[in-house]
Amino acid sequence: MAPRDMVAYDAVKLADLCSKCASARGNHAKGETMADLVEYAFSQVSGLTLRHRGYTYPDHTAEIDLVFSNRPFISQLPASGVTLFVECKNEARKIAATQVRSFSSKLRDRNQRMGLMVSRTGLSGRNATHAHGVIAREMQDGHSILVLTMADLSPLVSTDDLVRLCQERLEELEYQGTYTSL
């Protein structure tokens, strides 16, 4: 496996992006600030390249917030595919089951086994209910949805921290069948 170069995050920039997420007003501004944060954090990982931001399907039936090209042997992210779809949810409420279902549908439409949802506040419900339950059912169908929160991203020091966080979150999902940390 090729070694991955660790990159230290600019702590001031990361804090500023998190602050903008927390203070954004209006749906468009909230979405854009969360996408800015996630784009910054993931674009620093060796082997990941942002391909599209706000990608709309050719038939205009769906939109994906961020699409990364992934070289898994370099990035060492637990996503084995060469494409990583990311959905950003900068809302005061937790991600709802309907939002997880919508993202799952986007993954299926493009034959993606794994996707990433980033939320300001986490997932609705508990272990097997609401959004947690949808994620558990999707895993049973062979689709993994990694979920990170703004609280997960704000203390990151380096890209190694982000990769380790993603690996740990996937391990949790696979052996618990749901998220117990969210």
Rosetta constraint file for C-alpha pairs under 8 A:
AtomPair CA 1 CA 73 HARMONIC 5.92 0.50
AtomPair CA 1 CA 74 HARMONIC 7.40 0.50
AtomPair CA 2 CA 73 HARMONIC 6.34 0.50
AtomPair CA 2 CA 74 HARMONIC 5.75 0.50
AtomPair CA 3 CA 74 HARMONIC 6.55 0.50
AtomPair CA 4 CA 46 HARMONIC 6.17 0.50
AtomPair CA 4 CA 47 HARMONIC 7.97 0.50
AtomPair CA 4 CA 74 HARMONIC 5.49 0.50
AtomPair CA 4 CA 75 HARMONIC 6.24 0.50
AtomPair CA 4 CA 76 HARMONIC 7.40 0.50
AtomPair CA 5 CA 46 HARMONIC 6.30 0.50
AtomPair CA 6 CA 45 HARMONIC 7.55 0.50
AtomPair CA 6 CA 46 HARMONIC 7.75 0.50
AtomPair CA 6 CA 158 HARMONIC 6.56 0.50
AtomPair CA 6 CA 159 HARMONIC 5.66 0.50
AtomPair CA 6 CA 160 HARMONIC 5.79 0.50
AtomPair CA 7 CA 44 HARMONIC 6.60 0.50
AtomPair CA 7 CA 45 HARMONIC 7.14 0.50
AtomPair CA 7 CA 158 HARMONIC 5.47 0.50
AtomPair CA 7 CA 159 HARMONIC 5.40 0.50
AtomPair CA 7 CA 160 HARMONIC 7.53 0.50
AtomPair CA 8 CA 157 HARMONIC 5.93 0.50
AtomPair CA 8 CA 158 HARMONIC 4.16 0.50
AtomPair CA 8 CA 159 HARMONIC 6.48 0.50
AtomPair CA 9 CA 13 HARMONIC 7.97 0.50
AtomPair CA 9 CA 14 HARMONIC 7.07 0.50
AtomPair CA 9 CA 41 HARMONIC 7.72 0.50
AtomPair CA 9 CA 44 HARMONIC 7.89 0.50
AtomPair CA 9 CA 156 HARMONIC 7.33 0.50
AtomPair CA 9 CA 157 HARMONIC 5.59 0.50
AtomPair CA 9 CA 158 HARMONIC 5.22 0.50
AtomPair CA 9 CA 159 HARMONIC 7.19 0.50
AtomPair CA 10 CA 14 HARMONIC 6.15 0.50
AtomPair CA 11 CA 15 HARMONIC 6.04 0.50
AtomPair CA 11 CA 157 HARMONIC 7.17 0.50
AtomPair CA 12 CA 16 HARMONIC 6.07 0.50
AtomPair CA 13 CA 17 HARMONIC 6.13 0.50
AtomPair CA 14 CA 18 HARMONIC 6.24 0.50
AtomPair CA 14 CA 37 HARMONIC 7.27 0.50
AtomPair CA 14 CA 41 HARMONIC 8.00 0.50
AtomPair CA 14 CA 154 HARMONIC 6.70 0.50
AtomPair CA 15 CA 19 HARMONIC 6.07 0.50
AtomPair CA 15 CA 154 HARMONIC 6.58 0.50
AtomPair CA 16 CA 20 HARMONIC 6.16 0.50
AtomPair CA 17 CA 21 HARMONIC 6.31 0.50
AtomPair CA 17 CA 33 HARMONIC 7.03 0.50
AtomPair CA 17 CA 34 HARMONIC 7.93 0.50
AtomPair CA 17 CA 36 HARMONIC 7.09 0.50
AtomPair CA 17 CA 37 HARMONIC 5.44 0.50
AtomPair CA 18 CA 22 HARMONIC 6.36 0.50
AtomPair CA 18 CA 34 HARMONIC 7.96 0.50
AtomPair CA 18 CA 37 HARMONIC 6.74 0.50
AtomPair CA 18 CA 150 HARMONIC 7.16 0.50
AtomPair CA 18 CA 154 HARMONIC 6.43 0.50
AtomPair CA 19 CA 23 HARMONIC 6.24 0.50
AtomPair CA 20 CA 24 HARMONIC 5.76 0.50
AtomPair CA 20 CA 33 HARMONIC 6.24 0.50
AtomPair CA 21 CA 30 HARMONIC 6.23 0.50
AtomPair CA 21 CA 33 HARMONIC 5.16 0.50
AtomPair CA 21 CA 34 HARMONIC 5.63 0.50
AtomPair CA 21 CA 37 HARMONIC 7.82 0.50
AtomPair CA 21 CA 90 HARMONIC 6.94 0.50
AtomPair CA 24 CA 29 HARMONIC 5.79 0.50
AtomPair CA 24 CA 30 HARMONIC 5.08 0.50
AtomPair CA 24 CA 33 HARMONIC 7.12 0.50
AtomPair CA 25 CA 29 HARMONIC 6.07 0.50
AtomPair CA 25 CA 30 HARMONIC 6.15 0.50
AtomPair CA 26 CA 30 HARMONIC 6.08 0.50
AtomPair CA 27 CA 31 HARMONIC 6.13 0.50
AtomPair CA 28 CA 32 HARMONIC 6.15 0.50
AtomPair CA 29 CA 33 HARMONIC 6.09 0.50
AtomPair CA 30 CA 34 HARMONIC 6.32 0.50
AtomPair CA 30 CA 90 HARMONIC 5.56 0.50
AtomPair CA 30 CA 91 HARMONIC 7.45 0.50
AtomPair CA 31 CA 35 HARMONIC 6.13 0.50
AtomPair CA 31 CA 88 HARMONIC 6.62 0.50
AtomPair CA 31 CA 89 HARMONIC 6.65 0.50
AtomPair CA 31 CA 90 HARMONIC 5.84 0.50
AtomPair CA 32 CA 36 HARMONIC 6.07 0.50
AtomPair CA 33 CA 37 HARMONIC 6.35 0.50
AtomPair CA 34 CA 38 HARMONIC 6.22 0.50
AtomPair CA 34 CA 88 HARMONIC 6.12 0.50
AtomPair CA 34 CA 89 HARMONIC 7.17 0.50
AtomPair CA 34 CA 90 HARMONIC 5.91 0.50
AtomPair CA 35 CA 39 HARMONIC 5.78 0.50
AtomPair CA 35 CA 65 HARMONIC 7.05 0.50
AtomPair CA 35 CA 66 HARMONIC 7.30 0.50
AtomPair CA 35 CA 88 HARMONIC 6.11 0.50
AtomPair CA 36 CA 40 HARMONIC 6.10 0.50
AtomPair CA 37 CA 41 HARMONIC 6.26 0.50
AtomPair CA 38 CA 42 HARMONIC 6.02 0.50
AtomPair CA 38 CA 88 HARMONIC 7.85 0.50
AtomPair CA 38 CA 118 HARMONIC 7.77 0.50
AtomPair CA 39 CA 43 HARMONIC 5.63 0.50
AtomPair CA 39 CA 50 HARMONIC 7.43 0.50
AtomPair CA 39 CA 66 HARMONIC 7.52 0.50
AtomPair CA 40 CA 44 HARMONIC 6.52 0.50
AtomPair CA 41 CA 45 HARMONIC 7.51 0.50
AtomPair CA 41 CA 153 HARMONIC 7.80 0.50
AtomPair CA 41 CA 159 HARMONIC 7.51 0.50
AtomPair CA 41 CA 162 HARMONIC 7.82 0.50
AtomPair CA 42 CA 48 HARMONIC 6.97 0.50
AtomPair CA 42 CA 159 HARMONIC 7.84 0.50
AtomPair CA 42 CA 162 HARMONIC 7.99 0.50
AtomPair CA 43 CA 48 HARMONIC 6.01 0.50
AtomPair CA 43 CA 49 HARMONIC 5.93 0.50
AtomPair CA 43 CA 50 HARMONIC 6.45 0.50
AtomPair CA 44 CA 48 HARMONIC 7.62 0.50
AtomPair CA 44 CA 159 HARMONIC 6.67 0.50
AtomPair CA 45 CA 75 HARMONIC 6.21 0.50
AtomPair CA 45 CA 159 HARMONIC 5.60 0.50
AtomPair CA 46 CA 74 HARMONIC 6.37 0.50
AtomPair CA 46 CA 75 HARMONIC 5.30 0.50
AtomPair CA 47 CA 69 HARMONIC 7.87 0.50
AtomPair CA 47 CA 70 HARMONIC 5.81 0.50
AtomPair CA 47 CA 71 HARMONIC 4.81 0.50
AtomPair CA 47 CA 72 HARMONIC 6.90 0.50
AtomPair CA 47 CA 73 HARMONIC 7.85 0.50
AtomPair CA 47 CA 74 HARMONIC 5.02 0.50
AtomPair CA 47 CA 75 HARMONIC 4.56 0.50
AtomPair CA 48 CA 68 HARMONIC 6.19 0.50
AtomPair CA 48 CA 69 HARMONIC 5.60 0.50
AtomPair CA 48 CA 70 HARMONIC 4.74 0.50
AtomPair CA 48 CA 71 HARMONIC 6.38 0.50
AtomPair CA 48 CA 75 HARMONIC 6.40 0.50
AtomPair CA 49 CA 68 HARMONIC 5.34 0.50
AtomPair CA 49 CA 69 HARMONIC 5.08 0.50
AtomPair CA 49 CA 70 HARMONIC 6.72 0.50
AtomPair CA 50 CA 66 HARMONIC 7.25 0.50
AtomPair CA 50 CA 67 HARMONIC 6.10 0.50
AtomPair CA 50 CA 68 HARMONIC 4.38 0.50
AtomPair CA 50 CA 69 HARMONIC 6.23 0.50
AtomPair CA 51 CA 66 HARMONIC 7.79 0.50
AtomPair CA 51 CA 67 HARMONIC 5.57 0.50
AtomPair CA 51 CA 68 HARMONIC 5.24 0.50
AtomPair CA 51 CA 69 HARMONIC 6.11 0.50
AtomPair CA 52 CA 66 HARMONIC 5.85 0.50
AtomPair CA 52 CA 67 HARMONIC 5.06 0.50
AtomPair CA 52 CA 68 HARMONIC 7.02 0.50
AtomPair CA 53 CA 64 HARMONIC 7.54 0.50
AtomPair CA 53 CA 65 HARMONIC 5.63 0.50
AtomPair CA 53 CA 66 HARMONIC 4.64 0.50
AtomPair CA 53 CA 67 HARMONIC 6.42 0.50
AtomPair CA 54 CA 63 HARMONIC 6.31 0.50
AtomPair CA 54 CA 64 HARMONIC 5.66 0.50
AtomPair CA 54 CA 65 HARMONIC 4.50 0.50
AtomPair CA 54 CA 66 HARMONIC 6.12 0.50
AtomPair CA 55 CA 63 HARMONIC 5.45 0.50
AtomPair CA 55 CA 64 HARMONIC 5.16 0.50
AtomPair CA 55 CA 65 HARMONIC 6.38 0.50
AtomPair CA 55 CA 66 HARMONIC 7.05 0.50
AtomPair CA 55 CA 67 HARMONIC 7.37 0.50
AtomPair CA 56 CA 60 HARMONIC 5.87 0.50
AtomPair CA 56 CA 61 HARMONIC 7.60 0.50
AtomPair CA 56 CA 62 HARMONIC 5.89 0.50
AtomPair CA 56 CA 63 HARMONIC 4.30 0.50
AtomPair CA 56 CA 64 HARMONIC 6.48 0.50
AtomPair CA 57 CA 61 HARMONIC 6.16 0.50
AtomPair CA 57 CA 62 HARMONIC 5.61 0.50
AtomPair CA 57 CA 63 HARMONIC 6.18 0.50
AtomPair CA 62 CA 106 HARMONIC 7.39 0.50
AtomPair CA 64 CA 85 HARMONIC 6.87 0.50
AtomPair CA 64 CA 86 HARMONIC 6.90 0.50
AtomPair CA 64 CA 87 HARMONIC 6.42 0.50
AtomPair CA 64 CA 106 HARMONIC 7.82 0.50
AtomPair CA 65 CA 85 HARMONIC 7.69 0.50
AtomPair CA 65 CA 86 HARMONIC 6.03 0.50
AtomPair CA 65 CA 87 HARMONIC 5.34 0.50
AtomPair CA 65 CA 88 HARMONIC 6.48 0.50
AtomPair CA 66 CA 85 HARMONIC 6.00 0.50
AtomPair CA 66 CA 86 HARMONIC 5.04 0.50
AtomPair CA 66 CA 87 HARMONIC 6.76 0.50
AtomPair CA 67 CA 83 HARMONIC 6.88 0.50
AtomPair CA 67 CA 84 HARMONIC 5.76 0.50
AtomPair CA 67 CA 85 HARMONIC 4.80 0.50
AtomPair CA 67 CA 86 HARMONIC 6.31 0.50
AtomPair CA 68 CA 83 HARMONIC 5.72 0.50
AtomPair CA 68 CA 84 HARMONIC 5.03 0.50
AtomPair CA 68 CA 85 HARMONIC 6.54 0.50
AtomPair CA 69 CA 82 HARMONIC 5.73 0.50
AtomPair CA 69 CA 83 HARMONIC 4.81 0.50
AtomPair CA 69 CA 84 HARMONIC 6.40 0.50
AtomPair CA 70 CA 75 HARMONIC 7.10 0.50
AtomPair CA 70 CA 79 HARMONIC 7.98 0.50
AtomPair CA 70 CA 81 HARMONIC 6.91 0.50
AtomPair CA 70 CA 82 HARMONIC 4.55 0.50
AtomPair CA 70 CA 83 HARMONIC 5.41 0.50
AtomPair CA 70 CA 84 HARMONIC 6.45 0.50
AtomPair CA 71 CA 75 HARMONIC 5.97 0.50
AtomPair CA 71 CA 82 HARMONIC 5.92 0.50
AtomPair CA 72 CA 76 HARMONIC 5.19 0.50
AtomPair CA 72 CA 77 HARMONIC 5.96 0.50
AtomPair CA 72 CA 78 HARMONIC 7.44 0.50
AtomPair CA 72 CA 79 HARMONIC 6.63 0.50
AtomPair CA 72 CA 80 HARMONIC 5.74 0.50
AtomPair CA 72 CA 81 HARMONIC 7.16 0.50
AtomPair CA 72 CA 82 HARMONIC 7.04 0.50
AtomPair CA 75 CA 163 HARMONIC 7.77 0.50
AtomPair CA 76 CA 163 HARMONIC 6.90 0.50
AtomPair CA 77 CA 163 HARMONIC 5.58 0.50
AtomPair CA 77 CA 166 HARMONIC 6.77 0.50
AtomPair CA 77 CA 167 HARMONIC 6.71 0.50
AtomPair CA 78 CA 166 HARMONIC 6.84 0.50
AtomPair CA 78 CA 167 HARMONIC 5.63 0.50
AtomPair CA 78 CA 170 HARMONIC 7.24 0.50
AtomPair CA 79 CA 84 HARMONIC 7.26 0.50
AtomPair CA 79 CA 114 HARMONIC 6.33 0.50
AtomPair CA 81 CA 112 HARMONIC 7.41 0.50
AtomPair CA 81 CA 113 HARMONIC 7.55 0.50
AtomPair CA 81 CA 114 HARMONIC 7.78 0.50
AtomPair CA 83 CA 112 HARMONIC 7.78 0.50
AtomPair CA 84 CA 114 HARMONIC 7.30 0.50
AtomPair CA 84 CA 115 HARMONIC 6.04 0.50
AtomPair CA 84 CA 116 HARMONIC 7.47 0.50
AtomPair CA 85 CA 107 HARMONIC 7.60 0.50
AtomPair CA 85 CA 114 HARMONIC 7.89 0.50
AtomPair CA 85 CA 115 HARMONIC 5.17 0.50
AtomPair CA 85 CA 116 HARMONIC 6.29 0.50
AtomPair CA 86 CA 115 HARMONIC 6.10 0.50
AtomPair CA 86 CA 116 HARMONIC 4.75 0.50
AtomPair CA 86 CA 117 HARMONIC 5.70 0.50
AtomPair CA 86 CA 118 HARMONIC 7.42 0.50
AtomPair CA 87 CA 103 HARMONIC 7.22 0.50
AtomPair CA 87 CA 116 HARMONIC 6.32 0.50
AtomPair CA 87 CA 117 HARMONIC 4.73 0.50
AtomPair CA 87 CA 118 HARMONIC 6.28 0.50
AtomPair CA 88 CA 117 HARMONIC 5.93 0.50
AtomPair CA 88 CA 118 HARMONIC 4.94 0.50
AtomPair CA 88 CA 119 HARMONIC 6.20 0.50
AtomPair CA 89 CA 95 HARMONIC 7.19 0.50
AtomPair CA 89 CA 117 HARMONIC 7.39 0.50
AtomPair CA 89 CA 118 HARMONIC 5.99 0.50
AtomPair CA 89 CA 119 HARMONIC 4.66 0.50
AtomPair CA 89 CA 120 HARMONIC 6.47 0.50
AtomPair CA 90 CA 119 HARMONIC 5.79 0.50
AtomPair CA 90 CA 120 HARMONIC 5.07 0.50
AtomPair CA 90 CA 121 HARMONIC 7.94 0.50
AtomPair CA 91 CA 119 HARMONIC 7.32 0.50
AtomPair CA 91 CA 120 HARMONIC 6.18 0.50
AtomPair CA 91 CA 121 HARMONIC 7.28 0.50
AtomPair CA 92 CA 120 HARMONIC 7.03 0.50
AtomPair CA 92 CA 121 HARMONIC 6.60 0.50
AtomPair CA 93 CA 121 HARMONIC 6.52 0.50
AtomPair CA 94 CA 119 HARMONIC 7.28 0.50
AtomPair CA 94 CA 120 HARMONIC 7.61 0.50
AtomPair CA 94 CA 121 HARMONIC 5.15 0.50
AtomPair CA 94 CA 122 HARMONIC 5.09 0.50
AtomPair CA 94 CA 123 HARMONIC 4.92 0.50
AtomPair CA 94 CA 124 HARMONIC 5.12 0.50
AtomPair CA 95 CA 99 HARMONIC 6.40 0.50
AtomPair CA 95 CA 100 HARMONIC 7.23 0.50
AtomPair CA 95 CA 119 HARMONIC 6.82 0.50
AtomPair CA 95 CA 121 HARMONIC 7.55 0.50
AtomPair CA 95 CA 122 HARMONIC 6.15 0.50
AtomPair CA 95 CA 123 HARMONIC 4.71 0.50
AtomPair CA 95 CA 124 HARMONIC 5.64 0.50
AtomPair CA 95 CA 131 HARMONIC 6.68 0.50
AtomPair CA 96 CA 100 HARMONIC 6.59 0.50
AtomPair CA 96 CA 123 HARMONIC 6.69 0.50
AtomPair CA 96 CA 124 HARMONIC 5.53 0.50
AtomPair CA 96 CA 130 HARMONIC 6.78 0.50
AtomPair CA 96 CA 131 HARMONIC 5.32 0.50
AtomPair CA 97 CA 101 HARMONIC 6.20 0.50
AtomPair CA 97 CA 124 HARMONIC 7.23 0.50
AtomPair CA 97 CA 130 HARMONIC 5.13 0.50
AtomPair CA 97 CA 131 HARMONIC 3.85 0.50
AtomPair CA 97 CA 132 HARMONIC 7.54 0.50
AtomPair CA 97 CA 133 HARMONIC 7.81 0.50
AtomPair CA 97 CA 134 HARMONIC 6.15 0.50
AtomPair CA 98 CA 102 HARMONIC 6.12 0.50
AtomPair CA 98 CA 131 HARMONIC 7.57 0.50
AtomPair CA 99 CA 103 HARMONIC 6.26 0.50
AtomPair CA 99 CA 131 HARMONIC 8.00 0.50
AtomPair CA 100 CA 104 HARMONIC 6.03 0.50
AtomPair CA 100 CA 131 HARMONIC 6.32 0.50
AtomPair CA 100 CA 134 HARMONIC 6.76 0.50
AtomPair CA 100 CA 135 HARMONIC 7.12 0.50
AtomPair CA 101 CA 105 HARMONIC 6.16 0.50
AtomPair CA 101 CA 134 HARMONIC 6.90 0.50
AtomPair CA 102 CA 106 HARMONIC 6.53 0.50
AtomPair CA 103 CA 107 HARMONIC 6.38 0.50
AtomPair CA 104 CA 108 HARMONIC 6.23 0.50
AtomPair CA 104 CA 138 HARMONIC 7.45 0.50
AtomPair CA 104 CA 143 HARMONIC 7.79 0.50
AtomPair CA 104 CA 145 HARMONIC 7.92 0.50
AtomPair CA 105 CA 109 HARMONIC 6.07 0.50
AtomPair CA 106 CA 110 HARMONIC 6.53 0.50
AtomPair CA 107 CA 111 HARMONIC 6.01 0.50
AtomPair CA 107 CA 112 HARMONIC 4.84 0.50
AtomPair CA 107 CA 113 HARMONIC 7.01 0.50
AtomPair CA 107 CA 114 HARMONIC 7.30 0.50
AtomPair CA 107 CA 115 HARMONIC 6.85 0.50
AtomPair CA 108 CA 112 HARMONIC 6.00 0.50
AtomPair CA 108 CA 113 HARMONIC 7.75 0.50
AtomPair CA 112 CA 143 HARMONIC 7.62 0.50
AtomPair CA 113 CA 142 HARMONIC 6.62 0.50
AtomPair CA 113 CA 143 HARMONIC 4.76 0.50
AtomPair CA 113 CA 144 HARMONIC 6.30 0.50
AtomPair CA 114 CA 143 HARMONIC 5.64 0.50
AtomPair CA 114 CA 144 HARMONIC 4.71 0.50
AtomPair CA 114 CA 145 HARMONIC 5.66 0.50
AtomPair CA 114 CA 146 HARMONIC 7.47 0.50
AtomPair CA 115 CA 144 HARMONIC 6.58 0.50
AtomPair CA 115 CA 145 HARMONIC 4.98 0.50
AtomPair CA 115 CA 146 HARMONIC 6.26 0.50
AtomPair CA 116 CA 145 HARMONIC 5.52 0.50
AtomPair CA 116 CA 146 HARMONIC 4.71 0.50
AtomPair CA 116 CA 147 HARMONIC 5.87 0.50
AtomPair CA 116 CA 148 HARMONIC 7.64 0.50
AtomPair CA 117 CA 145 HARMONIC 6.87 0.50
AtomPair CA 117 CA 146 HARMONIC 6.19 0.50
AtomPair CA 117 CA 147 HARMONIC 4.88 0.50
AtomPair CA 117 CA 148 HARMONIC 6.45 0.50
AtomPair CA 118 CA 147 HARMONIC 5.72 0.50
AtomPair CA 118 CA 148 HARMONIC 4.80 0.50
AtomPair CA 118 CA 149 HARMONIC 5.42 0.50
AtomPair CA 118 CA 150 HARMONIC 7.25 0.50
AtomPair CA 119 CA 123 HARMONIC 7.82 0.50
AtomPair CA 119 CA 147 HARMONIC 7.38 0.50
AtomPair CA 119 CA 148 HARMONIC 6.32 0.50
AtomPair CA 119 CA 149 HARMONIC 4.72 0.50
AtomPair CA 119 CA 150 HARMONIC 6.33 0.50
AtomPair CA 120 CA 149 HARMONIC 5.29 0.50
AtomPair CA 120 CA 150 HARMONIC 4.88 0.50
AtomPair CA 120 CA 151 HARMONIC 7.41 0.50
AtomPair CA 121 CA 149 HARMONIC 6.14 0.50
AtomPair CA 121 CA 150 HARMONIC 7.16 0.50
AtomPair CA 122 CA 147 HARMONIC 7.59 0.50
AtomPair CA 122 CA 148 HARMONIC 7.34 0.50
AtomPair CA 122 CA 149 HARMONIC 5.79 0.50
AtomPair CA 122 CA 182 HARMONIC 6.00 0.50
AtomPair CA 123 CA 131 HARMONIC 5.81 0.50
AtomPair CA 123 CA 132 HARMONIC 6.44 0.50
AtomPair CA 123 CA 182 HARMONIC 6.62 0.50
AtomPair CA 124 CA 129 HARMONIC 7.92 0.50
AtomPair CA 124 CA 130 HARMONIC 5.83 0.50
AtomPair CA 124 CA 131 HARMONIC 5.27 0.50
AtomPair CA 124 CA 132 HARMONIC 6.71 0.50
AtomPair CA 125 CA 129 HARMONIC 5.14 0.50
AtomPair CA 125 CA 130 HARMONIC 4.83 0.50
AtomPair CA 125 CA 131 HARMONIC 6.21 0.50
AtomPair CA 125 CA 132 HARMONIC 6.15 0.50
AtomPair CA 125 CA 133 HARMONIC 7.96 0.50
AtomPair CA 126 CA 130 HARMONIC 7.20 0.50
AtomPair CA 126 CA 132 HARMONIC 6.12 0.50
AtomPair CA 126 CA 133 HARMONIC 7.89 0.50
AtomPair CA 127 CA 132 HARMONIC 5.52 0.50
AtomPair CA 127 CA 133 HARMONIC 6.65 0.50
AtomPair CA 127 CA 178 HARMONIC 5.88 0.50
AtomPair CA 127 CA 179 HARMONIC 6.42 0.50
AtomPair CA 127 CA 180 HARMONIC 6.47 0.50
AtomPair CA 128 CA 132 HARMONIC 5.48 0.50
AtomPair CA 128 CA 133 HARMONIC 4.14 0.50
AtomPair CA 128 CA 134 HARMONIC 7.92 0.50
AtomPair CA 128 CA 136 HARMONIC 7.02 0.50
AtomPair CA 128 CA 178 HARMONIC 7.11 0.50
AtomPair CA 129 CA 133 HARMONIC 4.38 0.50
AtomPair CA 129 CA 134 HARMONIC 7.53 0.50
AtomPair CA 130 CA 134 HARMONIC 6.54 0.50
AtomPair CA 131 CA 135 HARMONIC 6.28 0.50
AtomPair CA 132 CA 136 HARMONIC 6.29 0.50
AtomPair CA 132 CA 178 HARMONIC 6.39 0.50
AtomPair CA 132 CA 179 HARMONIC 6.98 0.50
AtomPair CA 133 CA 137 HARMONIC 6.20 0.50
AtomPair CA 133 CA 178 HARMONIC 7.54 0.50
AtomPair CA 134 CA 138 HARMONIC 6.08 0.50
AtomPair CA 135 CA 139 HARMONIC 6.22 0.50
AtomPair CA 135 CA 144 HARMONIC 7.37 0.50
AtomPair CA 135 CA 145 HARMONIC 6.50 0.50
AtomPair CA 135 CA 178 HARMONIC 6.94 0.50
AtomPair CA 136 CA 140 HARMONIC 6.46 0.50
AtomPair CA 136 CA 173 HARMONIC 7.94 0.50
AtomPair CA 136 CA 177 HARMONIC 5.74 0.50
AtomPair CA 136 CA 178 HARMONIC 5.34 0.50
AtomPair CA 137 CA 141 HARMONIC 6.47 0.50
AtomPair CA 138 CA 142 HARMONIC 6.45 0.50
AtomPair CA 138 CA 143 HARMONIC 5.20 0.50
AtomPair CA 138 CA 144 HARMONIC 6.60 0.50
AtomPair CA 138 CA 145 HARMONIC 7.84 0.50
AtomPair CA 139 CA 143 HARMONIC 4.78 0.50
AtomPair CA 139 CA 144 HARMONIC 5.10 0.50
AtomPair CA 139 CA 145 HARMONIC 7.66 0.50
AtomPair CA 139 CA 174 HARMONIC 7.92 0.50
AtomPair CA 139 CA 177 HARMONIC 7.54 0.50
AtomPair CA 144 CA 170 HARMONIC 7.81 0.50
AtomPair CA 146 CA 166 HARMONIC 7.21 0.50
AtomPair CA 146 CA 169 HARMONIC 6.61 0.50
AtomPair CA 146 CA 170 HARMONIC 6.29 0.50
AtomPair CA 147 CA 169 HARMONIC 7.48 0.50
AtomPair CA 148 CA 152 HARMONIC 6.14 0.50
AtomPair CA 148 CA 153 HARMONIC 7.54 0.50
AtomPair CA 149 CA 153 HARMONIC 6.58 0.50
AtomPair CA 150 CA 154 HARMONIC 6.02 0.50
AtomPair CA 151 CA 155 HARMONIC 7.30 0.50
AtomPair CA 152 CA 156 HARMONIC 7.45 0.50
AtomPair CA 153 CA 162 HARMONIC 7.62 0.50
AtomPair CA 156 CA 161 HARMONIC 5.95 0.50
AtomPair CA 156 CA 162 HARMONIC 6.70 0.50
AtomPair CA 157 CA 161 HARMONIC 6.55 0.50
AtomPair CA 158 CA 162 HARMONIC 6.90 0.50
AtomPair CA 159 CA 163 HARMONIC 6.21 0.50
AtomPair CA 160 CA 164 HARMONIC 6.00 0.50
AtomPair CA 161 CA 165 HARMONIC 6.03 0.50
AtomPair CA 162 CA 166 HARMONIC 6.25 0.50
AtomPair CA 163 CA 167 HARMONIC 6.19 0.50
AtomPair CA 164 CA 168 HARMONIC 6.05 0.50
AtomPair CA 165 CA 169 HARMONIC 6.04 0.50
AtomPair CA 166 CA 170 HARMONIC 6.18 0.50
AtomPair CA 167 CA 171 HARMONIC 6.16 0.50
AtomPair CA 168 CA 172 HARMONIC 6.10 0.50
AtomPair CA 169 CA 173 HARMONIC 6.26 0.50
AtomPair CA 169 CA 179 HARMONIC 7.78 0.50
AtomPair CA 170 CA 174 HARMONIC 6.08 0.50
AtomPair CA 171 CA 175 HARMONIC 6.11 0.50
AtomPair CA 172 CA 176 HARMONIC 5.59 0.50
AtomPair CA 172 CA 177 HARMONIC 7.48 0.50
AtomPair CA 172 CA 178 HARMONIC 7.18 0.50
AtomPair CA 172 CA 179 HARMONIC 6.34 0.50
AtomPair CA 172 CA 180 HARMONIC 7.66 0.50
AtomPair CA 173 CA 177 HARMONIC 5.06 0.50
AtomPair CA 173 CA 178 HARMONIC 4.85 0.50
AtomPair CA 173 CA 179 HARMONIC 5.57 0.50
AtomPair CA 174 CA 178 HARMONIC 7.44 0.50
AtomPair CA 176 CA 180 HARMONIC 7.62 0.50
